[in-house]
Amino acid sequence: MIIFDRLWDTMKNKGVSQYALIHTYKISESQLTRLRRNEIVKTEILNKLCTILDCGIEDICEFKKDID
């Protein structure tokens, strides 16, 4: 499972708020909700977040193996 817990820490460290993502960078609220819920998001959004935050993908998400 891909989880996005690192995204919120990176945003805080870079001084980028959810408000800014929505209103300045035009990331939709529904995409932020999907990220909060660790749901499927487009790679386009991940690319945009890495560009906005000037970071690597490992700074916004990580893989955790599902336990069956």
Buried (B, 14 or more C-beta within 10 A) or exposed (E): EEEBBBBEEBBEEEEBEBEEBBEEEEBEEEBBEBBEEBEEBEEEBBEBBBEBBEBEBEBBBBEEEEEE
